[in-house]
Amino acid sequence: MWEKEKLLPEIWGIINLSEDSFYPPSRTKTQDIIKVSEELLKEGADMLDLGAESTRPGSRPISWQEEIRKLKEALLHLRQYYGQEFLAQKVSVDTYKREVAAEVLSLGVRTINDIKAGRDRDMLQLVANAGAQIVLMHMQNEPYNMQDNPTYQDVVAEVMEFLDTQTRKALDIGVRAEKIIWDYGIGFGKTLEHNLKLLAATPRFLEKGFRLLVGVSRKSFLGKLLDIPEPEERREASLVVHTYLALKGVSILRTHDVRDAWQMRCVLKALMDHAI
């Protein structure tokens, strides 16, 4: 049964400033940031999620200095082209490093997408002081080893407990509840079975009352499920999961394929508006 009051998800378009992100078409050179941002916004992106360090399985970290260099150059281009408010309203920065967060917040960004969910207390303090919002994501281990035999007794319960704990820390330090976004971290230290269980448990996470961001776009669990090794061939599978998540009430879809997600959202809205 259609739920007319259901809010359809925001669409966050992925921009990777790193050279080794798992999906090559998402890799963007700094000098192309305006062209790529205009394309994503035209396709229907509500936010642009910028990252300068790859966190694909097996990846190694770069220095915070290098991460700042890449992000600052891109953000200054965006600020000059679109204006100061654009950074606050339309840009998220994907980083877990306090030094990087401090720099981008000083430039005017007001959304931090933290794959380590504020485990660094200073990260939470920076976000609180800026009145910014933060994505708290679950990840087992580190990107370089997170897919080395990930193990849980109960993946849904353990991920939820972790997000609950990190949320309490964020609230205690002064981050406002409405500024907190959850992400159960599909593909970050999870097997195919773990990922499917988390996706199936989406309503349980939504019951906690926080906005839920989900990133499934072209990820390897879809490749394993369908025996499709190349991420370039996982577009249709990604759209199926995005549709499922939208119907469940997820708040944010983080995707490489903004046009697909936007068209899906428009069709769902039309159907909901005409539901009896």
Backbone bond lengths (Angstrom), bond angles and torsions (degrees), N, CA, C in turn:
res aa  C-N    CA-C-N  psi(-1)  N-CA   C-N-CA  omega(-1)  CA-C   N-CA-C  phi
1 M - - - 1.472 - - 1.524 109.51 -
2 W 1.326 115.60 133.36 1.459 120.02 -179.61 1.522 110.94 -71.53
3 E 1.301 115.92 143.99 1.464 121.23 176.55 1.520 107.95 -111.40
4 K 1.329 115.70 104.39 1.458 119.79 -175.00 1.525 112.31 -61.66
5 E 1.339 115.82 -30.83 1.462 118.91 -175.81 1.532 112.27 -82.84
6 K 1.336 117.20 -5.82 1.463 119.58 -177.84 1.536 110.50 -62.17
7 L 1.298 116.86 131.99 1.455 120.99 177.71 1.517 109.00 -87.60
8 L 1.311 117.18 126.03 1.453 120.72 -179.92 1.529 110.16 -79.50
9 P 1.325 117.33 154.20 1.468 120.42 -167.86 1.518 114.74 -73.79
10 E 1.334 113.79 152.14 1.455 120.43 165.37 1.529 108.31 -69.59
11 I 1.319 115.14 157.39 1.463 121.17 178.58 1.518 108.49 -118.55
12 W 1.322 116.11 119.38 1.463 121.69 176.91 1.520 109.13 -105.96
13 G 1.322 115.74 117.34 1.452 121.29 -179.91 1.519 111.23 -85.43
14 I 1.314 115.99 133.77 1.464 122.24 -175.53 1.523 110.47 -85.56
15 I 1.339 115.59 129.34 1.463 121.96 171.50 1.517 107.75 -125.42
16 N 1.321 117.06 114.89 1.459 122.28 -179.78 1.519 110.30 -102.70
17 L 1.315 116.15 117.52 1.465 121.40 176.58 1.519 111.82 -89.95
18 S 1.333 116.54 1.39 1.467 121.40 177.89 1.527 109.66 -86.81
19 E 1.331 115.16 160.83 1.459 120.23 -176.54 1.520 112.88 -93.25
20 D 1.344 118.35 -5.42 1.461 119.50 -173.20 1.519 113.52 -130.87
21 S 1.321 118.40 25.65 1.457 120.15 175.40 1.528 109.35 -61.88
22 F 1.351 116.07 150.26 1.464 119.89 -169.66 1.522 113.42 -65.49
23 Y 1.349 117.81 -22.71 1.468 120.98 -179.26 1.525 108.32 -111.41
24 P 1.330 118.66 98.26 1.464 122.03 -172.20 1.528 115.86 -51.66
25 P 1.355 120.45 -40.12 1.469 118.61 -179.10 1.529 114.64 -61.03
26 S 1.342 117.37 -17.70 1.466 119.30 -179.96 1.524 112.29 -83.95
27 R 1.318 117.80 -10.04 1.456 120.92 -178.74 1.525 109.43 -72.24
28 T 1.326 115.24 129.62 1.466 120.95 -173.21 1.524 110.23 -129.37
29 K 1.314 115.84 130.18 1.468 120.22 173.99 1.524 108.32 -78.79
30 T 1.319 115.92 146.40 1.463 119.98 -176.09 1.521 112.15 -55.93
31 Q 1.330 116.24 -38.31 1.470 118.90 -177.84 1.533 112.52 -68.64
32 D 1.338 116.54 -12.91 1.463 120.09 178.88 1.522 113.07 -100.89
33 I 1.319 117.66 8.65 1.456 120.37 -171.60 1.529 112.86 -62.35
34 I 1.317 118.17 -36.49 1.465 120.43 -179.89 1.524 110.41 -69.08
35 K 1.306 116.74 -44.94 1.470 120.92 179.21 1.525 110.51 -59.85
36 V 1.324 116.86 -47.55 1.465 120.84 -178.45 1.525 110.83 -66.81
37 S 1.324 117.25 -42.20 1.467 119.61 179.97 1.524 110.97 -63.11
38 E 1.317 117.50 -41.24 1.461 119.89 178.89 1.521 111.38 -63.63
39 E 1.325 116.05 -39.09 1.464 119.77 178.68 1.527 110.96 -63.24
40 L 1.333 116.80 -46.01 1.458 120.29 -178.25 1.526 111.69 -66.65
41 L 1.321 117.02 -40.73 1.460 120.17 178.49 1.528 110.99 -65.44
42 K 1.313 116.55 -39.88 1.465 120.73 177.87 1.525 110.77 -64.39
43 E 1.330 116.62 -34.42 1.464 121.11 179.79 1.523 112.50 -74.83
44 G 1.338 117.14 -14.63 1.451 119.65 175.55 1.515 116.22 121.27
45 A 1.326 118.63 11.35 1.460 120.80 179.37 1.526 111.17 -65.54
46 D 1.322 116.21 134.97 1.462 121.67 173.77 1.522 111.09 -88.20
47 M 1.341 116.05 -29.98 1.459 122.35 178.40 1.520 108.23 -141.09
48 L 1.337 114.31 155.77 1.457 121.98 172.94 1.519 107.67 -110.73
49 D 1.326 117.30 123.21 1.462 121.79 -178.36 1.530 108.43 -103.82
50 L 1.333 115.32 105.03 1.461 121.84 -175.97 1.516 111.21 -95.72
51 G 1.320 115.56 132.49 1.454 120.44 174.05 1.515 110.12 -135.37
52 A 1.341 116.57 143.10 1.466 120.55 -179.01 1.515 112.67 -113.76
53 E 1.339 116.85 -4.20 1.465 120.77 177.68 1.519 109.12 -126.29
54 S 1.313 116.54 126.41 1.452 119.99 177.48 1.518 110.06 -68.12
55 T 1.340 115.71 137.33 1.461 120.59 175.01 1.529 110.39 -121.92
56 R 1.318 116.20 25.72 1.467 120.04 174.99 1.524 109.02 -64.60
57 P 1.343 117.16 158.80 1.470 119.43 177.19 1.529 111.55 -55.28
58 G 1.330 115.85 131.11 1.460 121.15 179.33 1.514 114.78 89.55
59 S 1.339 117.19 -5.05 1.465 119.52 -177.68 1.523 111.42 -75.50
60 R 1.314 115.49 155.16 1.460 122.31 177.68 1.521 109.64 -111.60
61 P 1.332 117.50 147.68 1.473 119.87 -178.13 1.520 112.27 -71.10
62 I 1.317 114.91 154.35 1.454 121.10 170.06 1.530 107.83 -104.54
63 S 1.308 117.38 168.56 1.461 120.63 -179.56 1.527 110.09 -69.66
64 W 1.330 115.70 153.52 1.462 118.24 177.15 1.517 111.29 -65.00
65 Q 1.347 116.69 -28.36 1.464 119.39 178.06 1.533 111.05 -65.16
66 E 1.339 116.30 -42.75 1.463 120.33 179.18 1.522 110.85 -68.11
67 E 1.316 115.89 -38.63 1.463 119.73 178.72 1.527 110.58 -63.35
68 I 1.318 116.85 -44.23 1.464 120.55 177.45 1.528 111.12 -61.55
69 R 1.320 116.26 -43.62 1.470 119.76 -178.21 1.528 110.98 -56.09
70 K 1.318 116.61 -47.32 1.462 120.63 -178.15 1.521 111.42 -67.61
71 L 1.321 116.15 -46.53 1.458 120.02 -176.75 1.531 111.83 -68.16
72 K 1.315 116.51 -42.85 1.463 119.36 -177.13 1.517 111.52 -61.70
73 E 1.320 115.47 -43.30 1.468 118.79 179.17 1.524 110.63 -60.77
74 A 1.329 116.61 -45.32 1.463 120.10 -179.99 1.523 111.50 -65.56
75 L 1.321 117.00 -43.37 1.469 120.45 -178.12 1.523 112.15 -66.53
76 L 1.310 117.06 -36.63 1.466 119.64 177.38 1.516 110.90 -66.23
77 H 1.321 117.21 -37.37 1.469 120.19 175.27 1.531 110.15 -62.13
78 L 1.321 115.89 -45.54 1.466 119.72 -179.66 1.521 111.53 -64.49
79 R 1.320 116.77 -41.73 1.461 120.58 -179.74 1.519 111.38 -64.72
80 Q 1.309 116.04 -41.92 1.471 119.54 179.66 1.523 111.30 -65.57
81 Y 1.319 116.74 -37.19 1.470 121.29 -175.24 1.530 112.06 -80.30
82 Y 1.334 116.94 -44.19 1.463 120.74 -173.01 1.526 113.90 -103.00
83 G 1.331 117.07 -23.11 1.452 120.49 -176.37 1.526 112.40 106.89
84 Q 1.321 115.57 163.82 1.453 122.68 -174.71 1.526 112.93 -60.25
85 E 1.327 117.65 -43.08 1.461 120.59 -175.55 1.524 112.31 -63.68
86 F 1.316 116.00 -24.35 1.464 119.37 -179.84 1.524 111.12 -60.06
87 L 1.329 116.71 -41.57 1.460 119.82 -179.25 1.525 111.49 -63.55
88 A 1.320 115.99 -36.11 1.461 119.75 -179.09 1.526 112.22 -74.94
89 Q 1.316 116.84 -35.59 1.452 120.61 -171.10 1.519 114.83 -99.53
90 K 1.336 117.08 -23.28 1.463 119.42 -170.08 1.528 114.69 -125.63
91 V 1.324 118.62 3.44 1.462 120.29 -174.72 1.522 110.74 -126.75
92 S 1.320 115.19 131.21 1.456 123.23 168.60 1.524 107.58 -114.81
93 V 1.323 116.55 143.11 1.461 120.13 176.42 1.516 109.48 -114.29
94 D 1.317 114.68 126.47 1.460 123.18 -178.23 1.529 108.67 -89.50
95 T 1.332 116.39 99.69 1.462 120.90 179.49 1.517 110.05 -155.31
96 Y 1.326 116.44 151.38 1.461 121.46 174.72 1.522 111.35 -117.02
97 K 1.347 117.11 6.48 1.458 121.19 -175.11 1.524 110.41 -100.07
98 R 1.326 115.77 129.66 1.461 120.37 -176.85 1.526 111.77 -61.12
99 E 1.339 117.21 -38.60 1.465 120.71 -178.16 1.529 110.85 -63.28
100 V 1.323 114.96 -39.84 1.461 119.67 179.68 1.526 110.08 -69.73
101 A 1.318 116.22 -44.25 1.460 119.92 179.04 1.526 111.46 -59.62
102 A 1.326 116.15 -42.56 1.466 119.79 179.61 1.522 110.80 -59.37
103 E 1.328 116.45 -41.93 1.469 120.40 -177.55 1.526 111.35 -68.34
104 V 1.322 117.72 -47.71 1.464 118.93 -175.79 1.527 111.32 -71.41
105 L 1.329 117.36 -32.77 1.466 119.26 174.40 1.519 111.18 -64.96
106 S 1.323 116.66 -36.35 1.470 120.06 178.36 1.525 111.37 -66.62
107 L 1.328 117.18 -25.49 1.461 121.52 178.76 1.527 112.13 -82.52
108 G 1.328 116.99 -14.80 1.462 119.84 176.62 1.508 115.67 121.14
109 V 1.331 118.07 -3.51 1.462 120.35 176.14 1.526 109.09 -65.79
110 R 1.338 116.62 142.92 1.462 119.74 -179.03 1.526 112.97 -129.48
111 T 1.328 116.58 20.65 1.462 120.80 173.53 1.523 109.23 -140.11
112 I 1.336 116.29 123.72 1.453 122.73 176.70 1.524 108.45 -113.80
113 N 1.318 116.29 127.42 1.460 123.27 178.24 1.525 107.22 -104.01
114 D 1.332 116.35 101.41 1.471 122.13 -169.09 1.527 110.66 -107.86
115 I 1.343 116.81 108.48 1.463 120.51 -179.08 1.520 111.95 -69.07
116 K 1.324 117.54 -11.84 1.468 120.56 177.54 1.530 112.17 -104.45
117 A 1.328 115.80 7.77 1.475 121.90 168.46 1.522 114.17 56.75
118 G 1.323 117.13 38.51 1.449 119.28 176.04 1.512 114.63 69.08
119 R 1.328 117.61 28.12 1.470 119.41 175.48 1.524 110.78 -62.83
120 D 1.328 115.59 -27.20 1.457 121.05 172.86 1.532 107.82 -83.95
121 R 1.317 116.78 111.31 1.460 121.66 -177.45 1.526 111.64 -56.85
122 D 1.336 116.55 -34.64 1.455 119.56 179.56 1.525 111.65 -64.20
123 M 1.332 117.18 -31.89 1.462 120.21 176.35 1.527 109.94 -61.98
124 L 1.318 116.73 -46.47 1.460 120.83 179.50 1.525 111.19 -63.20
125 Q 1.318 116.74 -38.17 1.459 120.27 179.58 1.519 111.26 -65.81
126 L 1.331 116.53 -41.60 1.463 120.69 177.44 1.526 111.01 -60.22
127 V 1.313 116.21 -45.25 1.469 121.04 -179.56 1.527 110.32 -64.20
128 A 1.321 116.43 -43.71 1.464 120.04 179.08 1.525 111.47 -61.66
129 N 1.324 116.09 -45.88 1.471 120.48 -178.28 1.523 112.15 -62.29
130 A 1.339 116.36 -33.45 1.463 120.72 -178.13 1.521 112.39 -86.46
131 G 1.331 117.58 -7.08 1.459 119.68 -175.14 1.514 111.47 65.09
132 A 1.333 115.86 28.35 1.460 121.52 -175.73 1.521 110.75 -89.36
133 Q 1.342 115.72 171.08 1.452 119.86 173.50 1.526 109.05 -105.53
134 I 1.339 115.18 156.90 1.450 120.59 -175.33 1.523 110.24 -139.00
135 V 1.324 115.29 137.56 1.457 121.77 171.75 1.524 107.14 -92.37
136 L 1.332 115.94 121.43 1.458 122.31 176.56 1.524 108.13 -99.87
137 M 1.334 116.72 112.05 1.461 120.92 -175.92 1.519 111.55 -112.73
138 H 1.309 116.42 144.06 1.468 121.15 175.69 1.527 110.51 -87.86
139 M 1.321 115.41 134.69 1.461 121.56 173.44 1.523 108.16 -145.08
140 Q 1.320 117.34 133.26 1.463 120.91 173.73 1.529 108.29 -92.59
141 N 1.341 116.77 124.78 1.470 124.06 -179.10 1.533 110.81 68.47
142 E 1.327 117.86 -148.42 1.464 123.59 -175.98 1.524 108.99 -118.57
143 P 1.344 117.87 159.98 1.470 118.82 -178.60 1.528 114.60 -51.65
144 Y 1.337 117.43 -38.01 1.463 118.92 -175.26 1.526 112.84 -69.69
145 N 1.358 118.22 -22.10 1.466 119.61 -178.41 1.530 113.84 -131.08
146 M 1.333 117.02 10.82 1.464 119.43 -172.25 1.528 113.50 -67.52
147 Q 1.323 117.29 -21.37 1.458 119.59 179.61 1.530 112.78 -99.58
148 D 1.336 116.25 12.63 1.462 120.51 176.16 1.530 109.17 -85.01
149 N 1.318 115.75 85.87 1.467 122.44 177.22 1.535 113.23 56.61
150 P 1.333 118.98 58.15 1.471 120.28 175.48 1.528 110.86 -61.50
151 T 1.331 116.23 136.84 1.461 121.21 -173.14 1.525 110.99 -136.13
152 Y 1.320 116.48 137.03 1.465 123.31 176.10 1.525 108.55 -141.97
153 Q 1.314 116.02 151.00 1.460 120.24 168.05 1.525 110.12 -79.31
154 D 1.336 115.72 -42.15 1.467 122.64 178.26 1.518 106.44 -148.56
155 V 1.325 116.58 97.33 1.465 120.47 -170.33 1.522 111.85 -61.20
156 V 1.312 118.20 -39.68 1.467 120.17 -178.39 1.524 110.59 -66.11
157 A 1.313 116.59 -48.29 1.465 120.44 -179.11 1.530 111.17 -63.56
158 E 1.327 117.47 -41.51 1.461 120.67 -176.95 1.526 112.01 -69.85
159 V 1.326 117.02 -40.55 1.463 120.16 177.94 1.525 110.16 -66.48
160 M 1.325 116.44 -42.19 1.462 119.71 179.54 1.524 111.31 -64.43
161 E 1.324 116.62 -41.26 1.461 120.23 178.51 1.530 110.88 -62.57
162 F 1.327 116.87 -41.56 1.460 120.66 178.06 1.529 111.07 -61.82
163 L 1.329 117.26 -47.15 1.462 120.39 -179.26 1.524 111.18 -65.48
164 D 1.324 116.78 -36.70 1.465 120.39 174.75 1.531 110.69 -59.98
165 T 1.325 115.87 -45.90 1.467 121.03 -178.25 1.519 111.28 -63.10
166 Q 1.320 116.62 -47.26 1.465 120.18 -178.97 1.524 111.64 -67.28
167 T 1.311 115.98 -32.11 1.466 119.52 177.68 1.520 110.66 -67.08
168 R 1.341 116.87 -42.40 1.468 119.71 177.42 1.526 110.86 -60.52
169 K 1.325 116.98 -40.06 1.465 120.37 177.81 1.520 110.88 -63.39
170 A 1.328 115.97 -42.97 1.464 119.84 179.58 1.525 111.03 -63.43
171 L 1.325 116.76 -44.70 1.464 120.26 179.72 1.525 111.31 -64.16
172 D 1.332 116.24 -40.82 1.470 120.08 -179.68 1.515 112.10 -63.21
173 I 1.326 115.96 -30.85 1.463 119.29 -176.78 1.524 112.34 -88.23
174 G 1.358 116.33 -9.09 1.455 119.05 173.66 1.512 116.76 117.75
175 V 1.339 117.62 1.90 1.463 119.37 174.22 1.525 108.38 -72.73
176 R 1.323 117.08 130.86 1.457 120.26 -178.24 1.529 110.89 -75.04
177 A 1.313 115.94 145.57 1.468 120.85 -174.93 1.519 112.00 -57.20
178 E 1.332 116.36 -39.23 1.465 119.25 -177.76 1.525 112.68 -70.99
179 K 1.326 116.30 -9.69 1.470 121.05 178.70 1.530 112.33 -95.24
180 I 1.315 117.26 0.95 1.462 121.45 -176.61 1.523 110.23 -101.00
181 I 1.320 115.72 130.20 1.462 123.59 178.43 1.528 107.94 -122.00
182 W 1.309 116.99 134.75 1.459 121.31 178.37 1.529 111.12 -96.45
183 D 1.333 114.89 151.65 1.465 122.39 174.09 1.523 107.21 -147.43
184 Y 1.330 118.27 116.77 1.460 119.44 -177.55 1.531 113.71 -77.92
185 G 1.318 117.68 1.80 1.457 121.28 165.87 1.518 115.28 72.83
186 I 1.329 116.27 55.25 1.461 119.84 177.61 1.535 109.90 -58.81
187 G 1.334 115.59 127.01 1.460 120.99 177.23 1.510 115.37 86.66
188 F 1.323 117.27 -4.39 1.467 120.62 -178.07 1.526 109.30 -102.28
189 G 1.328 115.68 86.02 1.454 120.37 -178.29 1.507 111.80 76.72
190 K 1.333 116.73 43.08 1.464 122.06 178.95 1.532 110.11 -141.64
191 T 1.323 115.41 145.72 1.448 121.49 172.14 1.524 109.17 -83.00
192 L 1.329 115.92 175.71 1.460 120.21 174.89 1.522 110.50 -56.08
193 E 1.325 117.17 -45.60 1.455 121.21 -178.86 1.525 111.37 -63.32
194 H 1.328 117.35 -41.18 1.467 120.39 177.81 1.531 110.60 -60.93
195 N 1.322 116.30 -45.38 1.457 120.14 -178.73 1.521 111.62 -61.81
196 L 1.326 116.73 -43.02 1.460 120.17 -179.56 1.533 111.46 -65.79
197 K 1.321 116.62 -38.20 1.469 119.96 177.63 1.521 111.33 -64.60
198 L 1.324 117.13 -41.17 1.463 120.08 178.68 1.525 111.32 -65.33
199 L 1.316 116.88 -43.36 1.461 119.94 178.78 1.526 110.66 -62.29
200 A 1.325 116.48 -41.77 1.464 120.18 179.00 1.526 111.87 -65.74
201 A 1.335 116.45 -26.82 1.467 121.27 -178.83 1.527 112.92 -90.45
202 T 1.309 117.64 10.82 1.469 121.14 -178.48 1.532 112.80 -49.05
203 P 1.334 120.33 -44.99 1.475 119.19 179.38 1.522 113.09 -58.98
204 R 1.321 118.22 -34.23 1.469 120.89 179.41 1.529 110.60 -65.99
205 F 1.317 116.81 -38.13 1.459 119.44 178.09 1.529 110.41 -69.71
206 L 1.312 117.23 -38.71 1.463 120.46 -179.98 1.528 111.74 -65.66
207 E 1.324 116.89 -29.06 1.466 120.36 179.00 1.524 112.40 -61.85
208 K 1.333 117.22 -20.30 1.461 121.16 179.77 1.532 112.31 -71.47
209 G 1.331 116.75 -16.03 1.455 119.70 172.75 1.514 116.60 95.05
210 F 1.320 117.24 -0.83 1.458 119.70 179.22 1.531 109.68 -99.29
211 R 1.322 115.38 151.06 1.462 118.56 173.37 1.532 108.92 -60.40
212 L 1.311 115.46 144.33 1.460 120.82 -177.86 1.524 109.56 -119.33
213 L 1.319 115.23 121.42 1.465 122.45 173.30 1.524 107.69 -100.05
214 V 1.328 116.72 136.53 1.454 120.41 177.06 1.528 109.25 -130.61
215 G 1.322 115.26 133.73 1.459 121.62 176.90 1.514 110.19 -118.79
216 V 1.324 116.59 104.10 1.467 120.91 177.53 1.522 111.85 -117.72
217 S 1.310 116.72 -3.61 1.452 122.10 -167.33 1.528 112.93 -54.73
218 R 1.340 115.54 112.41 1.473 125.00 172.93 1.527 113.58 59.77
219 K 1.326 117.83 20.43 1.462 120.57 -174.08 1.530 112.61 -73.96
220 S 1.340 114.00 164.02 1.462 120.40 -170.92 1.522 113.51 -67.00
221 F 1.339 118.92 -24.80 1.460 118.64 179.07 1.520 110.73 -62.48
222 L 1.343 117.21 -32.13 1.465 120.66 175.37 1.517 110.62 -68.33
223 G 1.336 115.48 -37.70 1.454 119.20 176.47 1.514 112.45 -63.08
224 K 1.329 116.24 -40.23 1.466 120.36 178.51 1.524 111.23 -69.45
225 L 1.301 116.74 -39.71 1.459 120.87 -179.58 1.527 111.33 -63.83
226 L 1.328 117.01 -38.83 1.459 121.83 -172.53 1.532 113.71 -109.50
227 D 1.343 115.73 1.04 1.463 120.83 -176.17 1.537 110.61 58.70
228 I 1.339 114.09 51.06 1.470 121.31 177.58 1.519 107.32 -122.68
229 P 1.337 118.45 95.23 1.466 120.24 -173.83 1.527 114.99 -70.00
230 E 1.325 117.95 -25.65 1.460 120.46 -175.04 1.524 111.38 -93.45
231 P 1.347 118.24 124.75 1.470 119.92 179.63 1.524 112.89 -60.96
232 E 1.318 117.16 -26.21 1.473 120.00 179.32 1.530 111.71 -63.10
233 E 1.340 117.29 -18.67 1.463 121.38 -177.36 1.532 113.12 -101.13
234 R 1.326 117.45 11.25 1.474 120.01 -175.16 1.525 113.21 -107.12
235 R 1.305 117.72 19.31 1.468 121.38 -176.71 1.525 111.58 -62.53
236 E 1.334 116.94 -50.57 1.457 120.33 -175.47 1.528 111.12 -64.89
237 A 1.319 116.45 -40.56 1.463 119.90 178.96 1.528 110.74 -62.58
238 S 1.314 116.47 -40.18 1.464 120.20 177.97 1.525 110.97 -60.92
239 L 1.325 116.40 -42.20 1.460 120.34 -177.97 1.534 111.30 -65.31
240 V 1.327 116.70 -36.40 1.465 119.69 177.06 1.531 110.44 -60.69
241 V 1.335 116.67 -46.11 1.463 119.80 -179.86 1.526 110.62 -66.88
242 H 1.330 117.18 -38.95 1.463 119.80 177.62 1.536 110.95 -59.93
243 T 1.320 116.52 -40.97 1.470 120.01 179.26 1.531 110.48 -64.07
244 Y 1.321 116.23 -45.28 1.468 121.54 176.69 1.523 110.70 -56.05
245 L 1.350 116.61 -46.53 1.460 120.95 -177.89 1.528 111.49 -66.65
246 A 1.324 116.49 -39.11 1.464 119.73 178.06 1.526 110.86 -61.91
247 L 1.323 116.72 -41.48 1.462 120.48 179.61 1.520 111.92 -68.06
248 K 1.312 117.20 -27.40 1.454 121.29 177.97 1.523 112.57 -78.62
249 G 1.339 117.40 -17.18 1.456 120.33 177.39 1.511 115.87 103.36
250 V 1.344 116.65 17.67 1.463 120.20 177.12 1.531 109.91 -60.67
251 S 1.327 116.03 143.72 1.464 121.11 -174.52 1.517 114.04 -83.05
252 I 1.344 116.48 -33.66 1.459 120.37 -172.01 1.527 110.00 -141.72
253 L 1.323 116.26 131.93 1.455 122.46 171.00 1.519 108.18 -109.74
254 R 1.324 115.56 122.19 1.473 121.04 176.76 1.524 107.60 -98.46
255 T 1.334 117.08 118.08 1.457 119.16 -167.41 1.523 113.85 -144.86
256 H 1.334 114.37 153.53 1.458 121.26 170.97 1.527 110.54 -82.24
257 D 1.327 116.69 -23.95 1.464 122.33 -171.16 1.520 110.39 -111.18
258 V 1.309 115.25 77.73 1.460 121.15 -174.09 1.519 111.75 -64.79
259 R 1.321 117.78 -43.37 1.471 119.81 -177.39 1.532 110.66 -60.20
260 D 1.324 117.19 -43.19 1.466 120.31 178.89 1.527 111.06 -59.37
261 A 1.328 116.22 -46.84 1.462 120.56 -178.44 1.525 110.95 -65.14
262 W 1.318 117.20 -38.91 1.468 121.37 179.82 1.522 110.93 -65.71
263 Q 1.339 117.38 -43.85 1.459 120.21 178.54 1.526 110.54 -63.87
264 M 1.321 116.81 -42.10 1.463 120.61 177.24 1.517 110.20 -58.56
265 R 1.329 117.07 -45.55 1.461 121.04 -178.72 1.531 111.23 -63.28
266 C 1.317 117.04 -41.29 1.468 120.65 179.60 1.526 111.82 -63.79
267 V 1.334 116.33 -42.00 1.467 119.64 179.92 1.530 110.19 -66.38
268 L 1.332 117.24 -44.04 1.456 119.88 178.67 1.526 111.14 -60.95
269 K 1.320 116.66 -41.87 1.464 119.88 179.75 1.533 110.62 -61.41
270 A 1.327 115.59 -44.28 1.464 118.93 179.97 1.526 110.92 -61.31
271 L 1.318 116.50 -41.59 1.469 120.27 179.79 1.526 110.88 -66.73
272 M 1.322 116.09 -41.89 1.457 119.47 178.75 1.520 111.61 -64.71
273 D 1.332 115.58 -40.50 1.470 119.35 -179.59 1.528 112.06 -64.02
274 H 1.333 116.70 -24.06 1.466 120.03 -178.12 1.527 112.60 -106.34
275 A 1.328 115.93 9.18 1.460 118.34 178.73 1.519 111.19 -69.88
276 I 1.284 116.69 145.00 1.478 121.63 -179.16 1.530 109.08 -90.32
